[in-house]
């Protein structure tokens, strides 16, 4: 009994000590090291040395992804279309807005909030995404239906800016559903009836993949908890 209590305290303290920046490094080096493909577009990526520093950049290939905008309005190259970022599948806005710190000043006001930092750093909710797609998806909700291909070349994702919705390929819908159910249960984040119904359908239509199981085990070893919806 005493040993069990000690182990629980160790695991809890480790999870609470994790930061978003630390999680990103762990995901890159210890979890996704042998599965370097972006979540939405399946575009391969790799660590590359740029100006004496290593950066996670996509391997340009129009068979997977073509930038929606190659240049910023300023005329400079859209660097986010080249790099990989760690995206929150359930946006920070969704799980943060329930906290007082967010209500008092948004994400910046939650920087020192322990619970927010824990939610922000949770590796079960983080996936590698091309920076431009991550930026465009923003905190938009996922929508039923299939994406119209062309917005990002051959990438199976579509962002409806007016409707504030994102359409994704069928082969990651189950992943998204299981992540949302996990975040909702673990942090008491309320989901709408519409989302619950849609995610239940997605969960059935897109079965648990081999990679989901591998990631779940690796995150458990490093973070101390599992996504039971994958188990």
N, C-alpha and C positions, 0 to 999 in steps of 0.2 A: 504493500500500500504506500509506504513511504517512498520507495523507488519510483513508483508510478507518478506520485505527486511531484517529485523532483524533475522527472522527464517532462511533465506537462508545463512546469514553470520554465524550463530551458527552452522548449519549443515556442511558448508564448512570448518570451522575451526576445527570441531570435526574430520572430515575425514582426513584432512591434518595432524592432530596431531597423528594419529594412526601409530603405528610401527608394523613391522612384528611380533616381540616378543609379543606385546600386543594382536594382532589379534589371535595368536595361543592360548593364554589363554582364550580369549573370546569365540573362537570356541569350545574349550574343555568344558568350564563351562556353557556357556549360549546358545549355538546353537546346538551342537551335543550331549547334555547331555542325551537325550532319544532316540538316534539313533547311538549307539556305534558299528558301523560296518565299516570296512575299504572299501574304494572305489572300488578297483580292485578285491579283493578276497572275500569281504563280511565277512571277519573274525571278530568275536566279539572281543572287547577289553575293558579294564577297567583301572581305576586309581589304582595303587598299591604303597604301601609305601616300598621304598627300601633305606636302610641306612638313615632313618629319612626324606627322601624326596619322594614326590609323583611323579611317572612316569607313562606315558601312555603306557601300554604294551598289546600285543595281548594275547588272551586266546588260548594257543596252541591246535590246532585241525587239524589233517590231512584231515578232510573232507572239509576244506576250503583252507588250505595252508601248504605247506612243503617247508622249505628253499632250495634254489638252492645250497647254500653253507653254511653248518653249522659252518664252521670255516674259519677264515682269513688265509692268507698264512703263517702268523707267528705261526699259531697253536692255537691261542686264539679263543674263541667262538665268532661267528658273532652276536654281540649285536644288529645290525640293523635289523636282522631277527626276533627280539623279540619285538622291540618297534614300536610305531606309530609315524609318522612324518607328518607334514602338507605340502602336495605337491602342487605346482603351476601347475594346469592343463595346462595352457599356461605357459611354462617355462620362468623363469626370463630372460634367454638368448633372447627369442623371443621379449619380450616387452622392454628389457633393451638396446639391441644393437642399437636401433634407437636414443639413447641419446648420447650426446657428452662425458659425463663422462665415459660411457661404452666403447666408441671408444678410449678413452685415457688411459684406464687401467682396463677394465672389471668391474665385480660386485663390487670389493673392492673399486674402484674409485667412485662408485655411492652411497656409504654409507651415504653421507651428502646431496645428491641431493633430493630435496623435492618431485619432481614428481616421481622419481624412488621409493622412500620410500612409496609413496601413492599407486603406482601400486603393489609393493611388498607386501603390507599389505592388499590389497583388498580381503575381505573375500568371495566374490562371486567366486573368482578364486582358493580358497584353499579347499582341501579335505583331509581326513585322509587316509594315505597310509602306508602300512608296509614298514619300513625303507629300507630293501633290495630291494624291488620292486621300490621304489622311487629312490634309488641310481642307479639301473640298467637301469631304463627308462631314467634317465639323462635329456637331452634336446632333445631327439629323437622325431620326428614327429609321429603322429598317422597314421596308415595305414589301407586301406580298407581290408576287408576280416576278417576271424575269426582266433583266436589264436589256435595254436596247444597245447593242454593241456599236461602237464607233466613237463614243465620247473620249475614250482613252485607247484608241486603236482597237486591237483585238481583245483587250482586257474585258472580262465579263463583269463589269460594274458600271452603274449609271447613277449619277447624282442629279436629283431633281431640285434645283436651287429654289424655284418658286414654291414648290410644295414642301420643301425641306424634308425630303425623303431620299433614301439610298436603296437601290436595287442591286442584289448580288446574285452570284451563280448558285445553282442548286447544291453543288458539292461542298459548300461551306455553311449552308443554312442551319444544319444540325449543330455544327460547332458553335455558331452564334447563339442558338437556342439554349444549349447546355451551359454556356457561359453566363447568359442572362439569368437562368434559373439559379445558378450557383451564387452569383452576386446578390440576387434578391434574397435568397435564404440566409446567406452568411452575414449580410449587413442590413437586413431588414429594409431593403429597397422595394417600394411598391411598384408593381407592374400593372398596366392597364388591362382590362378584360380583353381588349382587342389584341394586345401583345401576347398575353397568356395563351389565347386561342391559336394565334398564328405560330407561336413558338412550339406549342404541343404538336402541331401539324409538321413543322420543320423537323422536330426531333424524331418523328416517325419516318418521314420521307428520306432523311439523310442519316443513316445509321452511324454509330460511333466508328471512327476510322482507327487504323493501327497507330497513326501518328498521335492522335488524341490520347490514346492509352500511354504511349511512350512519354509524351510531354507531362501527362498527369503524374506519372511515377517520378519523373525527374523533379518536378516542382515540389512534390511531396518531400523528397529527400532534402531539398534546399530551403523550402519555405515552411515545411512542417504540417501541411494539411492537403487533403485531396479534394477534387471536385467530385462529389458522390454521384452526380448525374452522368459521369463518364464511367465510374465503377460499375 
